[in-house]
């Protein structure tokens, strides 16, 4: 084409230098015009056509690919290809302006291919994550790692094209600056290795409730990528935890609790030890009127009576000789029976009503059971209802809870068992 232009311009009587300049300018103008036409066809015809075909499909994967721009960037290959293969027509030869355009078009090929690869990886992440087998898996971390590799390779090829050097030679040169690369991409490398370990050992899934006080994280995992794990806390704030921190530091994953069918209730009632005593016959008769204790009182009294008859030879009237029921023992049996009948307590998991070591605040009576509900609000409601009832039932067994005395207690007169009490008139007034 340049030769035809030069012949045509010579016919107008132009000088040779002017003919060469004019032919190059005309060729460049036509080349740019062709580029504009190819881009218009791509933007107005090809890309909308591919998008409309994807939207009419009955499958989801092509819709995801269209949304992430795969077809959009694929359509860009048309104008780049048209321009690349027409360079020889407008600018023949292997030197000069034509060679510069060839290299630029090859760089454009690499950039478009990179964007296609990036869009494909994002689409793959979304498509795979939607599958049941991949639910909760950190697929995004793997695709991000592959995207980083693709960007590095693309950078090497671009430098190779612009400098006319072999890409393998550049890769060899990069081996010599590995230490610098490791330093610059330290967090990325650590995150990539950590994401592989997290997935291999199934340590964290999207949707898990994790707790990591060091990073003020206490909530649900909503995203796992190569650099960070995003946690939405229960106060609706967000915490970003470095991915490698989940490998190097300790954290709590509550997934096991959520999958177990129960959530632990572990709380203690602190009993004032001054209120603990042996049960008198009158007390036992009163306790036997409680439906949950009728069978227990009868069976326990028969067991104790048989034991004392065979083991106590002298002074059976002494309380410390032989076995006798205590008000706290009866209360412990009441709590156990009450929880066994509770419809929202999981009876197939650990079930304990036990004493802990006495403390200056009293004797801890610990409730260690599991609720059937794991949801936070339901769990707290079940726990509150149980302890509301037990706190109200405790005085019926002549027991008192330990409570630090307040200024109001010190202003009142009279003491019983080392504890301040209101005078009868004031108690009635308070009621």
PAZA-506836 format. One line per 2 residues: number of its first residue (from 1); their letters; for each residue x, y, z negated of C-alpha. Coordinates in nm, 2 decimals, padded with zeros to 4 digits. Last residue first. Example, Ala and Ser with C-alpha at 12.3 -4.5 7.8 and 13.67 -1.06 7.14 Angstrom:
BEGIN
2> SA> 01.37 -00.11 -00.71; 01.23 -00.45 -00.78
//
This chain:
BEGIN
431> XX> -04.29 -00.61 -09.98; -04.04 -00.34 -10.09
429> XX> -04.27 -00.24 -10.37; -04.30 -00.60 -10.49
427> XX> -03.92 -00.63 -10.49; -03.90 -00.30 -10.68
425> XX> -04.14 -00.42 -10.95; -03.95 -00.75 -10.98
423> XX> -03.62 -00.58 -11.02; -03.40 -00.60 -10.71
421> XX> -03.12 -00.85 -10.70; -02.74 -00.82 -10.71
419> XX> -02.55 -01.15 -10.66; -02.32 -01.31 -10.92
417> XX> -02.56 -01.59 -10.98; -02.84 -01.35 -11.06
415> XX> -02.77 -00.99 -11.12; -02.97 -00.70 -11.26
413> XX> -02.98 -00.33 -11.15; -02.99 -00.19 -10.80
411> XX> -02.74 00.08 -10.69; -02.48 -00.18 -10.60
409> XX> -02.72 -00.36 -10.37; -02.81 -00.04 -10.18
407> XX> -02.44 00.04 -10.13; -02.41 -00.29 -09.95
405> XX> -02.30 -00.63 -10.08; -02.15 -00.86 -09.82
403> XX> -02.39 -01.14 -09.73; -02.38 -01.50 -09.82
401> XX> -02.70 -01.69 -09.74; -02.90 -01.82 -10.03
399> XX> -03.04 -02.16 -10.10; -03.34 -02.26 -10.30
397> XX> -03.45 -02.50 -10.02; -03.74 -02.27 -09.92
395> XX> -03.49 -01.99 -09.91; -03.33 -02.14 -09.59
393> XX> -03.65 -02.16 -09.38; -03.64 -01.80 -09.26
391> XX> -03.27 -01.82 -09.16; -03.34 -02.16 -08.99
389> XX> -03.63 -02.02 -08.79; -03.45 -01.71 -08.66
387> XX> -03.15 -01.93 -08.60; -03.33 -02.16 -08.36
385> XX> -03.52 -01.87 -08.19; -03.19 -01.68 -08.13
383> XX> -03.01 -01.98 -07.98; -03.30 -02.05 -07.74
381> XX> -03.32 -01.68 -07.64; -02.95 -01.66 -07.59
379> XX> -02.95 -01.97 -07.36; -03.25 -01.84 -07.16
377> XX> -03.08 -01.50 -07.10; -02.74 -01.66 -07.01
375> XX> -02.87 -01.93 -06.78; -02.74 -02.27 -06.89
373> XX> -03.06 -02.41 -07.03; -03.07 -02.76 -07.18
371> XX> -02.91 -02.63 -07.50; -02.61 -02.81 -07.65
369> XX> -02.54 -02.87 -08.01; -02.29 -02.77 -08.28
367> XX> -02.47 -02.60 -08.58; -02.21 -02.52 -08.85
365> XX> -02.29 -02.49 -09.22; -02.02 -02.26 -09.34
363> XX> -01.97 -02.26 -09.72; -01.93 -01.91 -09.85
361> XX> -01.77 -01.58 -09.75; -01.44 -01.66 -09.93
359> XX> -01.43 -01.97 -09.72; -01.53 -02.33 -09.77
357> XX> -01.40 -02.57 -09.50; -01.67 -02.66 -09.25
355> XX> -01.99 -02.84 -09.32; -02.17 -03.02 -09.04
353> XX> -02.48 -03.04 -08.81; -02.34 -03.21 -08.50
351> XX> -02.49 -03.32 -08.16; -02.26 -03.38 -07.87
349> XX> -02.46 -03.44 -07.55; -02.75 -03.67 -07.48
347> XX> -03.00 -03.49 -07.71; -03.00 -03.17 -07.50
345> XX> -03.18 -02.92 -07.70; -03.47 -02.74 -07.53
343> XX> -03.75 -02.96 -07.66; -03.65 -02.92 -08.03
341> XX> -03.73 -03.24 -08.21; -03.37 -03.34 -08.27
339> XX> -03.30 -02.98 -08.37; -03.56 -02.99 -08.65
337> XX> -03.44 -03.33 -08.77; -03.08 -03.20 -08.79
335> XX> -03.18 -02.88 -08.96; -03.39 -03.07 -09.22
333> XX> -03.11 -03.31 -09.29; -02.88 -03.02 -09.35
331> XX> -03.14 -02.87 -09.58; -03.16 -03.19 -09.78
329> XX> -02.79 -03.20 -09.81; -02.79 -02.83 -09.91
327> XX> -03.05 -02.89 -10.18; -02.85 -03.18 -10.32
325> XX> -02.95 -03.55 -10.35; -02.81 -03.75 -10.62
323> XX> -02.54 -04.02 -10.65; -02.40 -04.17 -10.96
321> XX> -02.28 -03.99 -11.28; -02.24 -03.62 -11.22
319> XX> -02.61 -03.57 -11.29; -02.58 -03.72 -11.64
317> XX> -02.90 -03.91 -11.72; -02.75 -04.23 -11.61
315> XX> -02.54 -04.23 -11.92; -02.38 -04.58 -11.89
313> XX> -02.38 -04.86 -11.64; -02.41 -04.67 -11.30
311> XX> -02.31 -04.90 -11.01; -02.60 -05.14 -10.93
309> XX> -02.89 -04.92 -11.04; -02.72 -04.61 -10.90
307> XX> -02.69 -04.76 -10.55; -03.05 -04.89 -10.54
305> XX> -03.19 -04.55 -10.65; -02.97 -04.37 -10.40
303> XX> -03.10 -04.58 -10.11; -03.46 -04.56 -10.22
301> XX> -03.43 -04.18 -10.26; -03.27 -04.15 -09.92
299> XX> -03.55 -04.35 -09.75; -03.83 -04.15 -09.91
297> XX> -03.67 -03.81 -09.86; -03.58 -03.88 -09.50
295> XX> -03.93 -04.01 -09.41; -04.10 -03.70 -09.55
293> XX> -03.83 -03.45 -09.44; -03.97 -03.32 -09.10
291> XX> -04.32 -03.30 -09.25; -04.22 -03.08 -09.54
289> XX> -04.43 -03.19 -09.84; -04.14 -03.41 -09.94
287> XX> -03.94 -03.10 -10.01; -04.18 -03.00 -10.29
285> XX> -04.16 -03.35 -10.45; -03.78 -03.34 -10.42
283> XX> -03.77 -03.00 -10.59; -03.99 -03.12 -10.88
281> XX> -03.77 -03.44 -10.91; -03.47 -03.21 -10.95
279> XX> -03.23 -03.16 -10.65; -02.86 -03.11 -10.74
277> XX> -02.73 -02.76 -10.68; -02.60 -02.51 -10.42
275> XX> -02.70 -02.15 -10.48; -02.36 -02.04 -10.62
273> XX> -02.20 -02.17 -10.29; -02.37 -01.88 -10.09
271> XX> -02.42 -02.05 -09.76; -02.26 -01.91 -09.44
269> XX> -02.48 -02.02 -09.15; -02.25 -02.12 -08.86
267> XX> -02.27 -02.10 -08.48; -02.18 -02.33 -08.19
265> XX> -02.45 -02.36 -07.92; -02.29 -02.52 -07.62
263> XX> -02.45 -02.51 -07.28; -02.60 -02.82 -07.12
261> XX> -02.66 -03.00 -06.79; -02.29 -03.06 -06.72
259> XX> -02.27 -02.86 -06.40; -02.28 -02.52 -06.56
257> XX> -02.05 -02.62 -06.84; -01.80 -02.76 -06.59
255> XX> -01.82 -02.44 -06.39; -01.72 -02.23 -06.69
253> XX> -01.37 -02.16 -06.56; -01.15 -02.01 -06.83
251> XX> -00.82 -01.85 -06.74; -00.45 -01.90 -06.80
249> XX> -00.17 -01.72 -06.61; 00.07 -01.83 -06.33
247> XX> -00.18 -02.01 -06.10; -00.48 -01.77 -06.14
245> XX> -00.23 -01.49 -06.13; -00.13 -01.59 -05.78
243> XX> -00.47 -01.48 -05.65; -00.43 -01.13 -05.80
241> XX> -00.75 -01.05 -06.00; -00.98 -00.78 -05.87
239> XX> -01.25 -00.69 -06.13; -01.59 -00.56 -06.03
237> XX> -01.86 -00.39 -06.25; -02.21 -00.53 -06.28
235> XX> -02.20 -00.56 -06.66; -02.18 -00.93 -06.61
233> XX> -01.86 -00.90 -06.41; -01.84 -00.94 -06.04
231> XX> -01.51 -01.11 -05.97; -01.30 -01.06 -05.66
229> XX> -01.00 -01.30 -05.63; -00.71 -01.12 -05.46
227> XX> -00.43 -01.14 -05.21; -00.51 -01.44 -04.98
225> XX> -00.88 -01.43 -05.02; -01.14 -01.55 -05.27
223> XX> -01.47 -01.36 -05.29; -01.78 -01.35 -05.52
221> XX> -01.64 -01.51 -05.83; -01.89 -01.47 -06.11
219> XX> -01.83 -01.29 -06.44; -01.57 -01.21 -06.70
217> XX> -01.26 -01.03 -06.57; -01.10 -00.76 -06.78
215> XX> -00.76 -00.85 -06.61; -00.60 -01.00 -06.92
213> XX> -00.94 -01.12 -07.05; -00.97 -01.38 -06.77
211> XX> -01.31 -01.55 -06.78; -01.45 -01.73 -06.48
209> XX> -01.81 -01.81 -06.37; -01.79 -01.99 -06.04
207> XX> -01.99 -01.87 -05.74; -01.70 -01.89 -05.49
205> XX> -01.48 -02.18 -05.61; -01.18 -02.19 -05.84
203> XX> -00.96 -02.47 -05.95; -01.03 -02.72 -05.68
201> XX> -00.68 -02.86 -05.71; -00.60 -02.83 -05.34
199> XX> -00.81 -02.51 -05.30; -00.64 -02.33 -05.58
197> XX> -00.30 -02.46 -05.48; -00.35 -02.34 -05.12
195> XX> -00.47 -02.00 -05.25; -00.16 -01.98 -05.47
193> XX> 00.08 -02.04 -05.19; -00.08 -01.77 -04.98
191> XX> -00.10 -01.53 -05.27; 00.27 -01.58 -05.35
189> XX> 00.36 -01.52 -04.98; 00.14 -01.21 -04.96
187> XX> 00.27 -01.07 -05.29; 00.64 -01.12 -05.18
185> XX> 00.58 -00.98 -04.83; 00.85 -00.70 -04.85
183> XX> 01.09 -00.90 -05.06; 01.05 -01.22 -04.86
181> XX> 01.10 -01.02 -04.54; 01.41 -00.86 -04.68
179> XX> 01.55 -01.20 -04.78; 01.46 -01.35 -04.44
177> XX> 01.67 -01.09 -04.26; 01.89 -01.34 -04.09
175> XX> 01.60 -01.56 -03.99; 01.45 -01.26 -03.82
173> XX> 01.75 -01.26 -03.58; 01.67 -01.62 -03.48
171> XX> 01.31 -01.52 -03.42; 01.43 -01.23 -03.20
169> XX> 01.65 -01.48 -03.00; 01.35 -01.70 -02.96
167> XX> 01.15 -01.40 -02.83; 01.40 -01.36 -02.54
165> XX> 01.48 -01.00 -02.48; 01.33 -00.77 -02.22
163> XX> 01.32 -00.49 -02.48; 00.95 -00.41 -02.44
161> XX> 00.84 -00.77 -02.38; 01.05 -00.91 -02.67
159> XX> 00.92 -00.64 -02.91; 00.57 -00.72 -02.81
157> XX> 00.64 -01.10 -02.85; 00.78 -01.06 -03.20
155> XX> 00.49 -00.84 -03.31; 00.24 -01.10 -03.17
153> XX> 00.42 -01.37 -03.37; 00.39 -01.16 -03.69
151> XX> 00.03 -01.07 -03.63; -00.06 -01.44 -03.56
149> XX> 00.12 -01.55 -03.89; -00.08 -01.29 -04.08
147> XX> -00.41 -01.41 -03.92; -00.32 -01.77 -04.02
145> XX> -00.29 -01.65 -04.38; -00.61 -01.47 -04.36
143> XX> -00.78 -01.78 -04.22; -00.66 -01.98 -04.51
141> XX> -00.76 -01.73 -04.78; -01.11 -01.70 -04.62
139> XX> -01.17 -02.07 -04.66; -01.16 -02.04 -05.04
137> XX> -01.40 -02.33 -05.09; -01.73 -02.25 -05.27
135> XX> -01.94 -02.44 -05.02; -01.71 -02.61 -04.77
133> XX> -01.90 -02.94 -04.76; -02.23 -02.76 -04.74
131> XX> -02.14 -02.57 -04.43; -02.18 -02.19 -04.43
129> XX> -01.81 -02.14 -04.53; -01.71 -02.31 -04.20
127> XX> -01.90 -02.07 -03.98; -01.79 -01.76 -04.18
125> XX> -01.42 -01.85 -04.18; -01.43 -01.96 -03.82
123> XX> -01.58 -01.62 -03.72; -01.31 -01.44 -03.91
121> XX> -01.05 -01.66 -03.74; -01.20 -01.61 -03.40
119> XX> -01.21 -01.23 -03.45; -00.84 -01.23 -03.54
117> XX> -00.75 -01.46 -03.24; -00.94 -01.23 -03.00
115> XX> -00.77 -00.93 -03.15; -00.43 -01.09 -03.10
113> XX> -00.52 -01.19 -02.74; -00.61 -00.83 -02.67
111> XX> -00.28 -00.71 -02.82; -00.08 -00.97 -02.63
109> XX> -00.24 -00.89 -02.30; -00.20 -00.52 -02.36
107> XX> 00.17 -00.58 -02.42; 00.18 -00.76 -02.09
105> XX> 00.01 -00.47 -01.93; 00.27 -00.23 -02.08
103> XX> 00.54 -00.45 -01.95; 00.40 -00.45 -01.60
101> XX> 00.34 -00.07 -01.61; 00.71 -00.01 -01.69
99> XX> 00.81 -00.24 -01.41; 00.60 -00.05 -01.16
97> XX> 00.75 00.28 -01.27; 01.10 00.18 -01.18
95> XX> 01.23 -00.17 -01.11; 01.10 -00.50 -01.01
93> XX> 00.95 -00.40 -00.67; 00.60 -00.32 -00.55
91> XX> 00.40 -00.04 -00.72; 00.04 -00.02 -00.59
89> XX> 00.00 -00.38 -00.47; 00.24 -00.53 -00.72
87> XX> 00.05 -00.35 -01.00; -00.28 -00.51 -00.88
85> XX> -00.24 -00.83 -01.08; -00.19 -00.65 -01.41
83> XX> -00.47 -00.40 -01.36; -00.73 -00.67 -01.28
81> XX> -00.60 -00.89 -01.57; -00.63 -00.60 -01.82
79> XX> -00.97 -00.50 -01.69; -01.10 -00.86 -01.73
77> XX> -00.93 -00.96 -02.05; -01.13 -00.69 -02.23
75> XX> -01.44 -00.92 -02.20; -01.28 -01.16 -02.45
73> XX> -01.25 -00.87 -02.70; -01.63 -00.82 -02.70
71> XX> -01.70 -01.19 -02.69; -01.50 -01.24 -03.01
69> XX> -01.64 -00.93 -03.17; -01.74 -01.05 -03.52
67> XX> -02.11 -01.03 -03.44; -02.07 -01.22 -03.11
65> XX> -01.88 -01.50 -03.29; -02.15 -01.51 -03.56
63> XX> -02.42 -01.54 -03.29; -02.21 -01.81 -03.12
61> XX> -02.20 -02.01 -03.44; -02.57 -01.98 -03.51
59> XX> -02.72 -02.21 -03.25; -03.04 -02.16 -03.05
57> XX> -02.88 -01.91 -02.82; -03.06 -01.59 -02.71
55> XX> -02.83 -01.36 -02.91; -02.53 -01.53 -02.75
53> XX> -02.65 -01.46 -02.40; -02.73 -01.10 -02.49
51> XX> -02.37 -01.05 -02.63; -02.21 -01.20 -02.32
49> XX> -02.41 -00.98 -02.09; -02.35 -00.67 -02.30
47> XX> -01.97 -00.73 -02.28; -01.97 -00.79 -01.90
45> XX> -02.19 -00.50 -01.78; -02.14 -00.17 -01.95
43> XX> -01.81 -00.20 -02.13; -01.64 -00.45 -01.89
41> XX> -01.77 -00.29 -01.58; -01.67 00.05 -01.71
39> XX> -01.33 -00.07 -01.81; -01.27 -00.21 -01.46
37> XX> -01.39 00.12 -01.30; -01.16 00.33 -01.53
35> XX> -00.86 00.10 -01.45; -00.93 00.13 -01.08
33> XX> -00.94 00.50 -01.10; -00.61 00.49 -01.29
31> XX> -00.45 00.27 -01.02; -00.60 00.50 -00.75
29> XX> -00.44 00.80 -00.92; -00.11 00.62 -00.96
27> XX> -00.10 00.52 -00.59; -00.18 00.88 -00.50
25> XX> 00.10 01.01 -00.72; 00.35 00.75 -00.59
23> XX> 00.26 00.84 -00.23; 00.29 01.21 -00.29
21> XX> 00.64 01.17 -00.45; 00.77 00.95 -00.17
19> XX> 00.62 01.18 00.10; 00.77 01.49 -00.06
17> XX> 01.11 01.33 -00.07; 01.07 01.22 00.30
15> XX> 00.95 01.55 00.44; 00.59 01.59 00.54
13> XX> 00.49 01.60 00.91; 00.13 01.49 00.87
11> XX> 00.21 01.16 01.04; 00.46 01.10 00.76
9> XX> 00.18 01.10 00.51; 00.01 00.80 00.68
7> XX> 00.33 00.61 00.71; 00.40 00.68 00.34
5> XX> 00.06 00.58 00.24; 00.08 00.25 00.43
3> XX> 00.42 00.18 00.27; 00.28 00.25 -00.07
1> X> 00.00 00.00 00.00
//
